[in-house]
Amino acid sequence: MKEQESKWSRRKDARPQEIIEAAMDEFVAKGYANAKLADVAKRAGVVKGTIYRYFETKADLFRAVARYLVAEHLSTIEGVPGSPATDAITALPLVLSHVAGKMSDSRLPGIVRMVLVEGRTFPDLAAVWHDEVIAKVAGLLTSTIERGQSTGAIRKGDPALMLFSIMGPMLLGALFRDTFPGSPFAPDLQALAAQHSDLLIHGVSPGRS
């Protein structure tokens, strides 16, 4: 009996995570407007009422998806090794490789595409993605760039604009693969990350014009 109760407890503890995973699949498959909590529940193997125990609305569920995705990114970025004088350069290939790995899971570029397409119709959707994902990841990465600038490891310039130069090709590559999966021009994201890192390290280093 105790063993059954223990299994039930573990299953109950895992339910929010299972619901979030199911919601990601549903949002990617149908978009935000057409995603229904009943279908999320079906994917998660629970009744619809179970979702309301953890998430009051579809908007709350999307916020949980965003927080789940950003938590994975931040934990990896924050764990990048290196001293304050060198970690900006050390971090760059590791961060881009991490982004390539995450973007290879079609759900992440699928969610990004959903936000880009439906953000105007659902401003709260775009606001959640900006506040929960973009602001947190961009804030951490611009701070890393600023640290590199303060030690002379990275040339002077607007850290926010540098961030677009760093992350832009990775996002474009992921969206290209998601939109045109059969194209011969669809890039291998890990190869793109490696090549882009090499170009950036030479470009952001001081002493070059």
N, CA, C and O of each residue as an XYZ file, in Angstrom:
836
protein
N       0.833     -1.195      0.000
C       0.000      0.000      0.000
C       0.874      1.254      0.000
O       0.609      2.205     -0.736
N       1.919      1.245      0.834
C       2.800      2.388      0.902
C       3.505      2.599     -0.422
O       3.715      3.736     -0.845
N       3.875      1.492     -1.088
C       4.542      1.612     -2.381
C       3.609      2.248     -3.403
O       4.041      3.089     -4.192
N       2.322      1.855     -3.400
C       1.351      2.437     -4.319
C       1.172      3.927     -4.032
O       1.099      4.739     -4.953
N       1.101      4.283     -2.727
C       0.960      5.679     -2.363
C       2.168      6.484     -2.817
O       2.033      7.621     -3.270
N       3.358      5.883     -2.692
C       4.578      6.563     -3.114
C       4.557      6.816     -4.618
O       4.908      7.906     -5.069
N       4.144      5.804     -5.403
C       4.049      5.967     -6.856
C       3.030      7.047     -7.205
O       3.246      7.849     -8.112
N       1.911      7.056     -6.469
C       0.872      8.064     -6.722
C       1.408      9.458     -6.433
O       1.140     10.407     -7.171
N       2.175      9.569     -5.339
C       2.746     10.863     -4.978
C       3.726     11.344     -6.038
O       3.710     12.515     -6.419
N       4.591     10.427     -6.520
C       5.534     10.816     -7.568
C       4.796     11.226     -8.817
O       5.176     12.197     -9.472
N       3.737     10.496     -9.162
C       2.947     10.829    -10.351
C       2.303     12.204    -10.192
O       2.285     12.997    -11.134
N       1.777     12.484     -9.005
C       1.137     13.773     -8.753
C       2.155     14.899     -8.837
O       1.862     15.959     -9.391
N       3.348     14.683     -8.291
C       4.389     15.705     -8.330
C       4.840     15.994     -9.758
O       5.250     17.111    -10.073
N       4.761     14.985    -10.615
C       5.222     15.142    -12.002
C       4.175     15.785    -12.902
O       4.491     16.182    -14.023
N       2.942     15.896    -12.437
C       1.868     16.346    -13.321
C       2.055     17.750    -13.899
O       1.820     17.939    -15.092
N       2.470     18.744    -13.102
C       2.669     20.057    -13.726
C       3.656     20.005    -14.883
O       3.435     20.627    -15.922
N       4.748     19.262    -14.703
C       5.737     19.127    -15.768
C       5.135     18.431    -16.989
O       5.379     18.843    -18.123
N       4.359     17.392    -16.762
C       3.728     16.668    -17.873
C       2.746     17.569    -18.615
O       2.653     17.513    -19.841
N       2.024     18.390    -17.880
C       1.069     19.311    -18.502
C       1.802     20.364    -19.326
O       1.376     20.699    -20.431
N       2.894     20.879    -18.795
C       3.683     21.879    -19.524
C       4.240     21.283    -20.820
O       4.189     21.926    -21.869
N       4.766     20.068    -20.751
C       5.288     19.401    -21.952
C       4.179     19.203    -22.979
O       4.386     19.427    -24.171
N       3.007     18.785    -22.518
C       1.873     18.591    -23.424
C       1.436     19.916    -24.030
O       1.077     19.974    -25.206
N       1.465     20.984    -23.233
C       1.070     22.305    -23.730
C       2.018     22.774    -24.827
O       1.571     23.350    -25.819
N       3.312     22.539    -24.667
C       4.261     22.908    -25.711
C       3.913     22.220    -27.024
O       3.888     22.853    -28.079
N       3.645     20.927    -26.952
C       3.293     20.181    -28.161
C       2.017     20.728    -28.795
O       1.915     20.833    -30.017
N       1.054     21.071    -27.958
C      -0.233     21.572    -28.468
C      -0.068     22.958    -29.085
O      -0.636     23.235    -30.142
N       0.704     23.832    -28.436
C       0.917     25.177    -28.983
C       1.643     25.104    -30.324
O       1.296     25.828    -31.257
N       2.642     24.239    -30.422
C       3.384     24.109    -31.678
C       2.491     23.552    -32.775
O       2.558     23.999    -33.919
N       1.659     22.581    -32.433
C       0.813     21.928    -33.436
C      -0.319     22.824    -33.925
O      -0.648     22.817    -35.111
N      -0.919     23.598    -33.013
C      -2.147     24.322    -33.364
C      -2.068     25.833    -33.204
O      -2.987     26.544    -33.611
N      -0.988     26.336    -32.618
C      -0.916     27.764    -32.347
C      -1.644     28.105    -31.060
O      -2.341     27.272    -30.482
N      -1.471     29.336    -30.625
C      -2.060     29.752    -29.352
C      -3.577     29.852    -29.444
O      -4.283     29.367    -28.560
N      -4.087     30.475    -30.503
C      -5.531     30.708    -30.612
C      -6.312     29.402    -30.653
O      -7.378     29.292    -30.047
N      -5.787     28.421    -31.361
C      -6.529     27.179    -31.571
C      -6.229     26.092    -30.536
O      -6.891     25.054    -30.510
N      -5.245     26.332    -29.699
C      -4.932     25.341    -28.659
C      -6.037     25.328    -27.606
O      -6.475     26.382    -27.145
N      -6.478     24.150    -27.234
C      -7.543     24.007    -26.243
C      -7.010     23.225    -25.043
O      -6.250     22.267    -25.186
N      -7.434     23.665    -23.855
C      -6.976     22.996    -22.645
C      -7.433     21.542    -22.602
O      -6.754     20.689    -22.030
N      -8.579     21.264    -23.204
C      -9.053     19.877    -23.246
C      -8.087     18.997    -24.030
O      -7.847     17.846    -23.665
N      -7.529     19.553    -25.121
C      -6.573     18.786    -25.918
C      -5.223     18.669    -25.219
O      -4.537     17.656    -25.352
N      -4.843     19.706    -24.476
C      -3.628     19.620    -23.668
C      -3.775     18.502    -22.632
O      -2.860     17.705    -22.424
N      -4.940     18.460    -21.992
C      -5.198     17.419    -20.989
C      -5.110     16.031    -21.615
O      -4.556     15.107    -21.018
N      -5.657     15.890    -22.812
C      -5.622     14.591    -23.496
C      -4.178     14.177    -23.774
O      -3.814     13.018    -23.574
N      -3.357     15.123    -24.233
C      -1.953     14.824    -24.491
C      -1.225     14.426    -23.207
O      -0.353     13.557    -23.216
N      -1.601     15.080    -22.099
C      -0.936     14.822    -20.823
C      -1.473     13.582    -20.124
O      -0.897     13.134    -19.133
N      -2.572     13.021    -20.629
C      -3.157     11.844    -20.013
C      -3.889     12.130    -18.719
O      -3.933     11.293    -17.818
N      -4.478     13.351    -18.632
C      -5.246     13.719    -17.447
C      -6.592     14.264    -17.892
O      -6.799     14.521    -19.078
N      -7.507     14.441    -16.947
C      -8.783     15.074    -17.263
C      -8.580     16.583    -17.247
O      -7.656     17.090    -16.611
N      -9.451     17.289    -17.952
C      -9.288     18.741    -18.084
C      -9.255     19.436    -16.731
O      -8.513     20.399    -16.539
N     -10.063     18.943    -15.789
C     -10.114     19.567    -14.474
C      -8.777     19.556    -13.752
O      -8.511     20.418    -12.915
N      -7.933     18.575    -14.077
C      -6.624     18.497    -13.428
C      -5.776     19.709    -13.786
O      -5.016     20.202    -12.952
N      -5.897     20.193    -15.015
C      -5.112     21.356    -15.435
C      -5.434     22.558    -14.558
O      -4.544     23.329    -14.198
N      -6.713     22.715    -14.217
C      -7.118     23.886    -13.427
C      -6.599     23.837    -11.994
O      -6.634     24.846    -11.290
N      -6.126     22.698    -11.562
C      -5.513     22.631    -10.237
C      -4.180     23.362    -10.211
O      -3.724     23.813     -9.160
N      -3.563     23.473    -11.384
C      -2.235     24.076    -11.468
C      -2.224     25.380    -12.272
O      -1.426     26.272    -11.984
N      -3.092     25.499    -13.266
C      -3.103     26.656    -14.148
C      -4.544     27.110    -14.366
O      -5.375     26.341    -14.850
N      -4.838     28.356    -14.008
C      -6.216     28.836    -14.074
C      -6.674     29.097    -15.505
O      -7.845     28.899    -15.828
N      -5.743     29.548    -16.375
C      -6.108     29.910    -17.745
C      -5.051     29.406    -18.723
O      -3.980     28.946    -18.328
N      -5.379     29.503    -20.001
C      -4.407     29.147    -21.041
C      -3.214     30.092    -20.992
O      -2.083     29.681    -21.249
N      -3.464     31.359    -20.661
C      -2.374     32.324    -20.540
C      -1.416     31.927    -19.414
O      -0.199     32.044    -19.560
N      -1.966     31.459    -18.297
C      -1.120     31.002    -17.192
C      -0.280     29.800    -17.617
O       0.883     29.674    -17.234
N      -0.880     28.930    -18.406
C      -0.153     27.751    -18.875
C       0.970     28.154    -19.822
O       2.062     27.589    -19.755
N       0.723     29.123    -20.703
C       1.783     29.577    -21.595
C       2.905     30.238    -20.809
O       4.076     30.065    -21.147
N       2.571     30.988    -19.770
C       3.601     31.601    -18.934
C       4.481     30.514    -18.295
O       5.696     30.673    -18.182
N       3.852     29.421    -17.885
C       4.608     28.314    -17.305
C       5.531     27.690    -18.343
O       6.656     27.309    -18.021
N       5.066     27.581    -19.586
C       5.904     27.061    -20.667
C       7.115     27.967    -20.855
O       8.242     27.483    -20.964
N       6.890     29.274    -20.895
C       7.979     30.230    -21.084
C       8.988     30.136    -19.941
O      10.198     30.150    -20.170
N       8.485     30.041    -18.710
C       9.385     29.956    -17.555
C      10.187     28.660    -17.582
O      11.358     28.638    -17.203
N       9.559     27.600    -18.025
C      10.255     26.312    -18.117
C      11.390     26.394    -19.136
O      12.494     25.915    -18.878
N      11.121     27.000    -20.291
C      12.131     27.101    -21.333
C      13.288     27.992    -20.899
O      14.451     27.657    -21.127
N      12.978     29.121    -20.278
C      14.049     30.050    -19.897
C      14.873     29.489    -18.755
O      16.073     29.753    -18.687
N      14.275     28.729    -17.862
C      15.027     28.153    -16.744
C      16.135     27.249    -17.254
O      17.233     27.237    -16.698
N      15.855     26.487    -18.313
C      16.874     25.606    -18.889
C      18.026     26.409    -19.486
O      19.191     26.047    -19.321
N      17.699     27.501    -20.179
C      18.732     28.320    -20.798
C      19.589     29.014    -19.754
O      20.817     28.998    -19.843
N      18.948     29.620    -18.770
C      19.690     30.382    -17.777
C      20.618     29.498    -16.961
O      21.740     29.894    -16.646
N      20.152     28.301    -16.618
C      20.998     27.419    -15.812
C      22.257     27.036    -16.569
O      23.326     26.912    -15.972
N      22.143     26.847    -17.878
C      23.306     26.499    -18.686
C      24.242     27.691    -18.833
O      25.455     27.560    -18.671
N      23.668     28.866    -19.142
C      24.492     30.056    -19.344
C      25.197     30.454    -18.058
O      26.375     30.812    -18.070
N      24.467     30.390    -16.944
C      25.060     30.771    -15.667
C      26.169     29.810    -15.250
O      27.057     30.176    -14.480
N      26.118     28.571    -15.764
C      27.118     27.580    -15.390
C      28.338     27.555    -16.277
O      29.216     26.713    -16.094
N      28.414     28.479    -17.255
C      29.575     28.511    -18.146
C      30.827     28.876    -17.355
O      30.820     29.867    -16.625
N      31.906     28.094    -17.486
C      33.115     28.367    -16.707
C      33.904     29.544    -17.262
O      33.685     29.975    -18.395
N      34.799     30.046    -16.473
C      35.691     31.100    -16.928
C      35.849     32.185    -15.892
O      34.940     32.414    -15.094
N      36.979     32.856    -15.886
C      37.219     33.952    -14.963
C      36.515     35.193    -15.481
O      36.137     35.236    -16.652
N      36.327     36.217    -14.633
C      35.669     37.443    -15.090
C      36.361     38.082    -16.286
O      35.714     38.738    -17.102
N      37.686     37.893    -16.394
C      38.419     38.531    -17.491
C      38.241     37.805    -18.809
O      38.415     38.403    -19.871
N      37.900     36.544    -18.762
C      37.859     35.772    -20.002
C      36.519     35.100    -20.261
O      36.332     34.522    -21.332
N      35.577     35.153    -19.315
C      34.406     34.305    -19.500
C      33.528     34.723    -20.662
O      32.793     33.891    -21.194
N      33.577     35.986    -21.077
C      32.769     36.395    -22.220
C      33.205     35.653    -23.481
O      32.369     35.203    -24.264
N      34.509     35.531    -23.670
C      35.019     34.820    -24.836
C      34.852     33.314    -24.657
O      34.505     32.605    -25.601
N      35.099     32.832    -23.446
C      34.932     31.408    -23.171
C      33.482     30.990    -23.350
O      33.189     29.905    -23.853
N      32.573     31.878    -22.926
C      31.148     31.535    -22.926
C      30.566     31.445    -24.323
O      29.646     30.663    -24.563
N      31.092     32.238    -25.248
C      30.443     32.379    -26.548
C      30.223     31.058    -27.279
O      29.084     30.769    -27.644
N      31.251     30.240    -27.514
C      31.002     28.971    -28.216
C      30.077     28.038    -27.438
O      29.268     27.323    -28.029
N      30.202     28.050    -26.095
C      29.369     27.161    -25.282
C      27.902     27.581    -25.327
O      27.011     26.738    -25.435
N      27.657     28.889    -25.243
C      26.281     29.383    -25.289
C      25.651     29.093    -26.647
O      24.516     28.623    -26.719
N      26.387     29.375    -27.728
C      25.832     29.145    -29.066
C      25.611     27.658    -29.331
O      24.637     27.285    -29.983
N      26.499     26.814    -28.835
C      26.302     25.374    -28.976
C      25.060     24.930    -28.208
O      24.298     24.084    -28.675
N      24.866     25.512    -27.027
C      23.671     25.201    -26.232
C      22.409     25.635    -26.983
O      21.431     24.890    -27.047
N      22.439     26.837    -27.547
C      21.287     27.332    -28.313
C      21.011     26.408    -29.491
O      19.856     26.090    -29.773
N      22.062     25.976    -30.181
C      21.892     25.070    -31.317
C      21.221     23.776    -30.885
O      20.336     23.266    -31.572
N      21.647     23.249    -29.742
C      21.040     22.016    -29.247
C      19.575     22.195    -28.921
O      18.756     21.341    -29.260
N      19.231     23.296    -28.264
C      17.834     23.543    -27.904
C      16.977     23.817    -29.135
O      15.834     23.368    -29.217
N      17.537     24.556    -30.090
C      16.784     24.889    -31.289
C      16.607     23.680    -32.200
O      15.748     23.686    -33.082
N      17.416     22.645    -31.990
C      17.242     21.429    -32.782
C      15.973     20.689    -32.398
O      15.442     19.904    -33.184
N      15.487     20.938    -31.188
C      14.168     20.444    -30.778
C      13.133     21.359    -31.424
O      13.053     22.539    -31.084
N      12.348     20.830    -32.342
C      11.453     21.670    -33.145
C      10.446     22.449    -32.313
O       9.844     23.405    -32.800
N      10.259     22.047    -31.064
C       9.259     22.746    -30.261
C       9.667     24.182    -29.941
O       8.820     25.076    -29.933
N      10.954     24.414    -29.678
C      11.370     25.764    -29.323
C      11.225     26.736    -30.486
O      10.589     27.775    -30.312
N      11.784     26.454    -31.675
C      11.515     27.369    -32.791
C      10.038     27.424    -33.141
O       9.555     28.442    -33.637
N       9.307     26.327    -32.886
C       7.865     26.341    -33.131
C       7.147     27.334    -32.216
O       6.231     28.035    -32.646
N       7.570     27.386    -30.951
C       6.989     28.347    -30.012
C       7.365     29.765    -30.416
O       6.524     30.664    -30.381
N       8.629     29.973    -30.800
C       9.058     31.298    -31.249
C       8.241     31.744    -32.458
O       7.785     32.885    -32.522
N       8.061     30.838    -33.413
C       7.264     31.171    -34.604
C       5.837     31.527    -34.211
O       5.255     32.458    -34.767
N       5.269     30.795    -33.257
C       3.913     31.076    -32.797
C       3.813     32.481    -32.213
O       2.860     33.209    -32.487
N       4.814     32.859    -31.399
C       4.803     34.191    -30.791
C       4.914     35.268    -31.864
O       4.216     36.281    -31.806
N       5.800     35.050    -32.853
C       5.962     36.027    -33.926
C       4.688     36.186    -34.750
O       4.330     37.300    -35.135
N       4.008     35.080    -35.020
C       2.807     35.119    -35.856
C       1.605     35.655    -35.099
O       0.827     36.435    -35.648
N       1.440     35.248    -33.847
C       0.215     35.570    -33.117
C       0.391     36.676    -32.075
O      -0.557     37.041    -31.379
N       1.611     37.204    -31.976
C       1.874     38.213    -30.958
C       1.056     39.485    -31.129
O       0.668     40.110    -30.142
N       0.790     39.872    -32.371
C      -0.013     41.079    -32.602
C      -1.471     40.852    -32.217
O      -2.131     41.752    -31.697
N      -1.962     39.656    -32.473
C      -3.352     39.346    -32.127
C      -3.510     39.186    -30.618
O      -4.526     39.578    -30.044
N      -2.504     38.611    -29.991
C      -2.531     38.391    -28.542
C      -1.335     39.126    -27.917
O      -0.295     38.512    -27.680
N      -1.470     40.428    -27.650
C      -0.347     41.191    -27.092
C       0.179     40.613    -25.782
O       1.373     40.698    -25.495
N      -0.712     40.026    -24.993
C      -0.265     39.436    -23.727
C       0.686     38.266    -23.975
O       1.595     38.017    -23.183
N       0.470     37.557    -25.072
C       1.340     36.442    -25.438
C       2.759     36.946    -25.677
O       3.725     36.388    -25.156
N       2.874     38.018    -26.480
C       4.183     38.606    -26.752
C       4.802     39.173    -25.482
O       6.008     39.056    -25.267
N       3.976     39.785    -24.642
C       4.489     40.381    -23.404
C       5.065     39.314    -22.478
O       6.122     39.509    -21.878
N       4.367     38.193    -22.367
C       4.862     37.098    -21.523
C       6.198     36.593    -22.052
O       7.139     36.401    -21.282
N       6.286     36.376    -23.361
C       7.522     35.857    -23.943
C       8.662     36.848    -23.736
O       9.787     36.453    -23.430
N       8.368     38.135    -23.904
C       9.401     39.149    -23.708
C       9.870     39.175    -22.259
O      11.071     39.152    -21.991
N       8.926     39.225    -21.327
C       9.280     39.390    -19.913
C       9.907     38.139    -19.309
O      10.843     38.224    -18.514
N       9.381     36.974    -19.696
C       9.831     35.732    -19.072
C      11.036     35.112    -19.761
O      11.804     34.388    -19.127
N      11.214     35.389    -21.066
C      12.297     34.751    -21.813
C      13.324     35.778    -22.286
O      14.481     35.750    -21.865
N      12.893     36.680    -23.161
C      13.846     37.591    -23.792
C      14.562     38.458    -22.765
O      15.790     38.552    -22.777
N      13.799     39.093    -21.877
C      14.414     40.019    -20.921
C      15.422     39.318    -20.019
O      16.476     39.875    -19.712
N      15.101     38.096    -19.593
C      15.996     37.390    -18.674
C      17.256     36.892    -19.371
O      18.362     37.079    -18.866
N      17.091     36.259    -20.529
C      18.253     35.747    -21.254
C      19.103     36.903    -21.780
O      20.327     36.888    -21.656
N      18.445     37.906    -22.369
C      19.185     39.048    -22.905
C      19.892     39.805    -21.792
O      21.019     40.267    -21.971
N      19.238     39.935    -20.648
C      19.874     40.627    -19.533
C      21.143     39.942    -19.081
O      22.147     40.603    -18.813
N      21.110     38.623    -18.993
C      22.287     37.876    -18.562
C      23.403     37.968    -19.599
O      24.569     38.146    -19.246
N      23.046     37.847    -20.879
C      24.069     37.863    -21.917
C      24.675     39.254    -22.106
O      25.881     39.368    -22.327
N      23.864     40.312    -22.025
C      24.428     41.661    -22.144
C      25.338     41.973    -20.958
O      26.334     42.680    -21.110
N      25.003     41.453    -19.785
C      25.885     41.635    -18.628
C      27.226     40.951    -18.861
O      28.273     41.468    -18.472
N      27.183     39.785    -19.498
C      28.424     39.065    -19.819
C      29.262     39.866    -20.815
O      30.483     39.947    -20.685
N      28.598     40.454    -21.808
C      29.309     41.289    -22.780
C      29.926     42.502    -22.085
O      31.079     42.845    -22.345
N      29.168     43.147    -21.209
C      29.670     44.321    -20.494
C      30.886     43.969    -19.635
O      31.829     44.752    -19.524
N      30.848     42.770    -19.026
C      31.996     42.331    -18.229
C      33.229     42.183    -19.119
O      34.331     42.582    -18.744
N      33.027     41.610    -20.287
C      34.137     41.461    -21.219
C      34.670     42.812    -21.679
O      35.877     42.978    -21.858
N      33.778     43.774    -21.870
C      34.215     45.112    -22.270
C      35.000     45.788    -21.150
O      35.981     46.485    -21.408
N      34.572     45.584    -19.922
C      35.235     46.239    -18.787
C      36.655     45.720    -18.574
O      37.494     46.430    -18.018
N      36.932     44.503    -19.004
C      38.272     43.922    -18.845
C      39.119     44.064    -20.104
O      40.299     43.712    -20.106
N      38.512     44.585    -21.181
C      39.241     44.725    -22.434
C      39.207     43.502    -23.314
O      39.849     43.490    -24.364
N      38.472     42.455    -22.919
C      38.405     41.230    -23.729
C      37.496     41.424    -24.944
O      37.646     40.735    -25.953
N      36.550     42.369    -24.841
C      35.613     42.639    -25.935
C      35.681     44.127    -26.269
O      35.764     44.968    -25.374
N      35.645     44.439    -27.547
C      35.716     45.824    -27.985
C      34.505     46.609    -27.482
O      33.476     46.026    -27.141
N      34.635     47.926    -27.439
C      33.555     48.784    -27.001
C      32.424     48.774    -28.024
O      32.650     48.539    -29.211
N      31.227     49.026    -27.560
C      30.040     49.053    -28.412
C      28.809     48.822    -27.576
O      28.903     48.480    -26.397
N      27.663     49.008    -28.177
C      26.402     48.829    -27.473
C      26.181     47.334    -27.225
O      26.012     46.583    -28.186
N      26.176     46.879    -25.964
C      26.006     45.452    -25.684
C      24.699     44.882    -26.236
O      24.658     43.732    -26.675
N      23.628     45.686    -26.216
C      22.340     45.197    -26.718
C      22.396     44.948    -28.225
O      21.833     43.970    -28.719
N      23.081     45.842    -28.958
C      23.222     45.640    -30.403
C      24.140     44.466    -30.695
O      23.900     43.714    -31.640
N      25.195     44.297    -29.892
C      26.070     43.139    -30.056
C      25.293     41.848    -29.854
O      25.532     40.855    -30.541
N      24.359     41.868    -28.906
C      23.569     40.665    -28.646
C      22.776     40.248    -29.880
O      22.671     39.059    -30.179
N      22.214     41.227    -30.600
C      21.499     40.903    -31.833
C      22.449     40.299    -32.866
O      22.087     39.361    -33.576
N      23.650     40.833    -32.946
C      24.628     40.285    -33.892
C      25.014     38.857    -33.523
O      25.256     38.025    -34.398
N      25.071     38.578    -32.215
C      25.472     37.250    -31.751
C      24.365     36.226    -31.957
O      24.608     35.138    -32.480
N      23.139     36.578    -31.541
C      22.057     35.598    -31.526
C      21.234     35.570    -32.811
O      20.556     34.582    -33.094
N      21.291     36.649    -33.588
C      20.451     36.740    -34.781
C      20.605     35.579    -35.756
O      19.600     34.990    -36.154
N      21.840     35.225    -36.159
C      21.999     34.124    -37.107
C      21.487     32.782    -36.582
O      20.984     31.963    -37.351
N      21.615     32.558    -35.266
C      21.133     31.299    -34.707
C      19.609     31.223    -34.773
O      19.047     30.183    -35.118
N      18.948     32.326    -34.442
C      17.490     32.354    -34.502
C      17.008     32.208    -35.941
O      16.063     31.467    -36.214
N      17.659     32.917    -36.858
C      17.284     32.815    -38.269
C      17.490     31.392    -38.780
O      16.638     30.861    -39.493
N      18.603     30.776    -38.424
C      18.865     29.404    -38.863
C      17.822     28.433    -38.346
O      17.373     27.549    -39.076
N      17.433     28.596    -37.079
C      16.435     27.699    -36.488
C      15.073     27.888    -37.138
O      14.381     26.911    -37.426
N      14.681     29.144    -37.372
C      13.390     29.406    -38.005
C      13.383     28.937    -39.458
O      12.361     28.464    -39.956
N      14.517     29.068    -40.135
C      14.619     28.590    -41.517
C      14.410     27.083    -41.565
O      13.668     26.577    -42.407
N      15.075     26.363    -40.646
C      14.923     24.902    -40.604
C      13.475     24.515    -40.282
O      12.946     23.553    -40.838
N      12.850     25.264    -39.392
C      11.482     24.957    -38.986
C      10.496     25.224    -40.117
O       9.514     24.499    -40.271
N      10.757     26.264    -40.910
C       9.840     26.644    -41.988
C      10.103     25.867    -43.269
O       9.164     25.515    -43.983
N      11.382     25.592    -43.571
C      11.766     24.892    -44.802
C      12.606     23.660    -44.456
O      13.791     23.622    -44.786
N      12.027     22.660    -43.807
C      12.817     21.517    -43.319
C      13.497     20.720    -44.415
O      14.519     20.082    -44.162
N      12.955     20.738    -45.631
C      13.546     19.951    -46.708
C      14.519     20.722    -47.578
O      15.059     20.173    -48.538
N      14.751     21.990    -47.256
C      15.620     22.815    -48.103
C      17.080     22.405    -47.977
O      17.550     22.114    -46.876
N      17.801     22.379    -49.094
C      19.244     22.089    -49.011
C      20.020     23.205    -48.321
O      21.182     23.025    -47.959
N      19.382     24.353    -48.140
C      20.034     25.481    -47.479
C      19.753     25.508    -45.974
O      20.276     26.365    -45.262
N      18.930     24.574    -45.489
C      18.661     24.515    -44.052
C      19.955     24.157    -43.330
O      20.522     23.098    -43.598
N      20.440     25.003    -42.426
C      21.767     24.772    -41.845
C      21.770     23.730    -40.744
O      20.774     23.540    -40.045
N      22.899     23.059    -40.600
C      23.161     22.258    -39.412
C      23.457     23.250    -38.291
O      24.422     24.009    -38.376
N      22.645     23.249    -37.252
C      22.739     24.300    -36.243
C      24.029     24.225    -35.434
O      24.569     25.265    -35.057
N      24.534     23.038    -35.159
C      25.794     22.939    -34.434
C      26.949     23.458    -35.286
O      27.845     24.131    -34.777
N      26.930     23.146    -36.577
C      27.968     23.654    -37.477
C      27.873     25.170    -37.586
O      28.893     25.860    -37.612
N      26.646     25.689    -37.651
C      26.446     27.138    -37.690
C      26.979     27.785    -36.415
O      27.634     28.826    -36.470
N      26.697     27.166    -35.265
C      27.166     27.708    -33.984
C      28.690     27.763    -33.941
O      29.260     28.754    -33.486
N      29.357     26.704    -34.412
C      30.822     26.659    -34.387
C      31.421     27.718    -35.304
O      32.349     28.428    -34.917
N      30.890     27.823    -36.519
C      31.430     28.798    -37.469
C      31.147     30.216    -37.010
O      32.005     31.093    -37.104
N      29.928     30.436    -36.510
C      29.554     31.773    -36.059
C      30.400     32.184    -34.844
O      30.800     33.343    -34.730
N      30.666     31.251    -33.955
C      31.516     31.548    -32.795
C      32.893     32.007    -33.240
O      33.435     32.977    -32.711
N      33.458     31.299    -34.221
C      34.791     31.652    -34.717
C      34.799     33.057    -35.305
O      35.716     33.836    -35.046
N      33.780     33.381    -36.095
C      33.691     34.709    -36.687
C      33.526     35.785    -35.613
O      34.136     36.852    -35.685
N      32.699     35.486    -34.629
C      32.420     36.470    -33.587
C      33.637     36.717    -32.696
O      33.934     37.862    -32.355
N      34.332     35.662    -32.322
C      35.489     35.829    -31.441
C      36.520     36.751    -32.088
O      37.133     37.578    -31.412
N      36.706     36.605    -33.392
C      37.636     37.500    -34.083
C      37.037     38.895    -34.252
O      37.759     39.892    -34.287
N      35.716     38.952    -34.357
C      35.070     40.255    -34.566
C      34.933     41.083    -33.308
O      35.038     42.308    -33.367
N      34.698     40.439    -32.154
C      34.474     41.204    -30.932
C      35.767     41.520    -30.188
O      35.779     42.365    -29.293
N      36.853     40.848    -30.555
C      38.118     41.108    -29.865
C      38.599     42.535    -30.187
O      38.403     43.014    -31.304
N      39.225     43.211    -29.219
C      39.698     44.574    -29.450
C      40.928     44.583    -30.361
O      41.565     43.553    -30.582
N      41.242     45.761    -30.881
C      42.485     45.926    -31.666
C      42.304     45.642    -33.137
O      43.283     45.638    -33.883
N      41.052     45.396    -33.592
C      40.797     45.181    -35.020
C      39.819     46.236    -35.501
O      38.909     46.625    -34.769
N      40.002     46.693    -36.714
C      39.118     47.728    -37.243
C      38.359     47.175    -38.432
O      37.552     47.885    -39.034
